[in-house]
Amino acid sequence: MPADRRQAAALGPGSAHELKHDCYRLQIHVRKNSVRLYSMNGADWTKRYPRILEEAARLREPLIIDAEVVHLSAEGVADFQTLHGRTADEKAVAVAFDLLVSGDDIRRKPLIERKAALKWVLRRSRGGIQYVEHAEDHGVAATLQNS
C-alpha cells in the first residue's frame, strides 16, 4: 500500500491523534485503599513518582489509566534526560491518554468514549495526572495538508 493511502486510512473517520511525549509508559491502578503505578514491563513504580501517586489517590476507584510519565521543563517541554536520570522523580507527572477500567473493564468501548470518560475522571486534577487532548478525523488531515 502506498504511503499516502496508509496516511489517508490513519486519518479517516473514528481516528484520534495525540501528541507523543518523550517518556516512559505507565499504568495507574486505583483500587479501594490502594494505588499502584506499573511500568510497561510490569515493574512496580509506585514509590518512584510521588506526585502521580498523590494525584491518583484522590480518584475514585476502581480505575486503570494508561499514561506516560514525563518530566516537563519550565516551558512545558518533555525532558527525557531528567526523567531518565531520575534526578527529579518527585516532579514527574503522568500524561493520561486512555481509561481501561472505570468500575468495569471498558476496553471494548470505542476509544473516543474512553477518552471522554478519562477527561471526566481527571476534571479536577491538580496537575499530577494530566489529560492528553487529541484531534479527531479530518481536523488532523486539514492540519497536515496546510503544513
C-alpha positions as CSV (number, residue, x, y, z in Angstrom):
1,M,0.0,0.0,0.0
2,P,1.5,3.4,-0.9
3,A,2.4,5.7,2.0
4,D,-0.3,8.2,1.0
5,R,-3.0,5.5,1.3
6,R,-1.8,4.5,4.7
7,Q,-1.8,8.1,5.8
8,A,-5.3,8.6,4.5
9,A,-6.5,5.5,6.3
10,A,-4.9,6.7,9.6
11,L,-6.8,10.0,9.2
12,G,-10.2,8.5,8.5
13,P,-13.4,8.7,10.5
14,G,-13.1,7.4,14.0
15,S,-9.4,8.0,14.3
16,A,-7.8,10.1,17.1
17,H,-4.3,11.6,17.0
18,E,-2.3,12.6,20.1
19,L,1.0,14.3,20.8
20,K,3.7,11.8,21.5
21,H,5.8,12.6,24.6
22,D,9.4,11.6,25.2
23,C,8.8,9.5,28.3
24,Y,8.1,6.1,29.8
25,R,4.8,4.2,29.6
26,L,2.8,3.9,32.9
27,Q,-0.3,2.2,34.1
28,I,-2.1,3.7,37.1
29,H,-4.2,1.2,39.1
30,V,-6.6,2.7,41.6
31,R,-8.4,0.3,43.9
32,K,-10.0,0.5,47.3
33,N,-7.3,1.7,49.7
34,S,-4.6,1.1,47.1
35,V,-2.8,2.9,44.3
36,R,-0.1,1.2,42.2
37,L,2.0,2.5,39.4
38,Y,3.4,0.0,36.9
39,S,5.9,0.2,34.1
40,M,5.2,-1.2,30.6
41,N,7.1,-4.3,31.7
42,G,5.1,-4.7,35.0
43,A,7.7,-3.3,37.3
44,D,6.2,-1.6,40.4
45,W,7.0,2.1,40.2
46,T,4.6,3.1,43.0
47,K,7.3,4.7,45.2
48,R,9.1,6.2,42.3
49,Y,6.7,9.0,41.4
50,P,5.1,10.6,44.5
51,R,3.3,13.4,42.7
52,I,1.5,11.0,40.4
53,L,0.7,8.7,43.4
54,E,-0.8,11.6,45.4
55,E,-3.0,12.6,42.5
56,A,-4.2,9.1,41.8
57,A,-5.1,8.6,45.5
58,R,-7.7,11.4,45.0
59,L,-9.5,9.5,42.3
60,R,-12.5,7.2,42.8
61,E,-11.8,3.5,42.3
62,P,-11.6,1.2,40.6
63,L,-9.7,2.7,37.7
64,I,-6.9,1.7,35.4
65,I,-5.4,4.6,33.5
66,D,-3.0,4.2,30.6
67,A,-0.5,7.0,30.6
68,E,3.1,8.1,30.1
69,V,5.3,9.5,32.8
70,V,7.1,12.6,31.8
71,H,9.3,15.3,33.3
72,L,8.2,18.7,31.9
73,S,10.7,21.6,31.7
74,A,9.6,25.1,32.8
75,E,8.5,25.7,29.2
76,G,6.3,22.6,29.3
77,V,8.5,20.5,27.0
78,A,9.3,16.9,27.8
79,D,12.8,16.5,29.2
80,F,13.8,12.8,28.8
81,Q,17.3,13.3,30.1
82,T,16.0,14.5,33.5
83,L,13.3,11.7,33.6
84,H,15.9,9.0,32.7
85,G,18.5,10.4,35.1
86,R,16.0,10.1,38.0
87,T,17.1,13.5,39.4
88,A,13.6,14.9,39.7
89,D,11.2,11.9,40.1
90,E,9.2,13.9,42.6
91,K,8.3,16.4,39.8
92,A,7.3,13.9,37.2
93,V,3.7,13.9,36.0
94,A,1.6,11.4,34.2
95,V,0.0,12.4,30.8
96,A,-3.0,10.1,30.5
97,F,-4.4,9.1,27.2
98,D,-6.7,6.1,27.8
99,L,-9.0,4.7,30.5
100,L,-9.1,0.9,30.6
101,V,-11.2,0.3,33.7
102,S,-13.8,2.6,35.2
103,G,-15.7,0.5,37.6
104,D,-15.9,-2.2,34.9
105,D,-13.5,-3.2,32.1
106,I,-14.3,-0.7,29.3
107,R,-11.5,-1.7,26.8
108,R,-14.1,-2.8,24.3
109,K,-15.8,0.6,24.1
110,P,-14.6,3.0,21.4
111,L,-11.5,5.0,22.2
112,I,-13.3,8.3,21.9
113,E,-15.8,7.2,24.6
114,R,-13.0,6.0,26.8
115,K,-11.2,9.3,26.4
116,A,-14.3,11.2,27.2
117,A,-14.7,9.2,30.4
118,L,-11.0,9.8,31.2
119,K,-11.4,13.5,30.7
120,W,-14.3,13.5,33.2
121,V,-12.3,11.4,35.7
122,L,-9.4,13.9,35.6
123,R,-11.6,17.0,35.5
124,R,-10.3,18.2,39.0
125,S,-6.7,17.2,38.5
126,R,-4.1,19.3,40.3
127,G,-1.5,18.5,37.6
128,G,-0.1,15.3,38.8
129,I,-2.1,13.4,36.1
130,Q,-2.9,15.4,33.0
131,Y,-5.3,14.5,30.3
132,V,-3.9,14.3,26.8
133,E,-6.0,16.1,24.3
134,H,-6.5,14.6,20.8
135,A,-7.5,15.6,17.3
136,E,-10.1,13.6,15.5
137,D,-10.5,12.6,11.9
138,H,-10.3,15.3,9.3
139,G,-9.1,18.1,11.6
140,V,-5.7,16.4,11.6
141,A,-5.9,15.8,7.8
142,A,-6.5,19.5,7.3
143,T,-3.7,20.5,9.6
144,L,-1.3,18.2,7.8
145,Q,-2.3,19.4,4.4
146,N,-1.8,23.0,5.4
147,S,1.7,22.4,6.9
